Every structure is written in C-alpha cells, then in structure tokens.
C-alpha cells in the first residue's frame, strides 16, 4: 500500500499511535463490501494512504465507524512497515500523517459502496473516511470531509486516486 505525496502541507509526527493501530484490519473477514485495492496479503495495522483519526489526547489511529467524524490527515507509512525494513512506528509508537491541505495520490480507497455497488470517482467528488479507514466518496453519516478528488482512478491503466486534502 502506498501514498505518493505530490505537495505536502504538513508532516505531523507529534501524535502517538493507539495500540490498535498495529492490528487494525481494513479488510476483515465478513466485510460487507469487497474492495479491489485490498487482498489477502494486505498487512494489518494502519496503511499508508488511509485516514488518520483522532482517538484521544495526542493519539491517532485508523478511522472507523465511531471515529470517522474526526479525520486528522492521511497516514504516510504502514504502521508495521514492510519485511526487512526499518519500522519507525513500532520503535517510536509515532504515526506520522500529512495534514493542513496538500495533494497526494493513494492506491487504497473504497471501490464499492455499502450496498456493494461499484463506486466511480470523478474530479470534484468530495471524499470522506469509510468505516474501514479508507477514502470513499460515499457519506454514510455525519463524517467530516477529508478532501476532493482531483484525479479519478482509471481501471487497468492508472488506478491511483488523486486528492487535495481539506483537513
């Protein structure tokens, strides 16, 4: 899972990661909607490009159904890192995320709505956090807006979703 930062607003490293940020499953068994950007090899824990949510005083974790109304930014790195690489989040318990505007491309986002219908993104669509911490254009409650689509994904050629952060 990856995040391509084109223009960064602010890289925030002040907040610590909640313990669940290392075990969060954005692709749990029994998920009601399939997702083409995730698979069985998707690591546990917050993923680079997923929505960081406020979980307490100077504490962040993956946005979920209860915390989707308090988006803070997009995580820069996977919490658990990749095999054979330095894992700064594990060592420091910090969860760096980008915030205060900025432009980025992400390769993890919702591809289906909560009814299982395909989501089609277009430039200008507002983006929110899904119950699984991924970006979506479907607003299912009172969650705050995270950004706008500036480049929709193109099936088969360029599946990156481009966005401008509003948080």
Protein Blocks (a to p, Z undefined) as FASTA:
>chain_A
ZZddfbdcbdcfkbccdfklmmocfbbghiabdcfkbcfklcgdjdehiacddfbehiac
dddfklmmmcfbdcfbdfklpehiacfklmnopacddeeeiidddfbdcfbdfkopacdd
dehiacdddfkopacfbdfbjbccfbdcfbdcdehklmcccdddfZZ
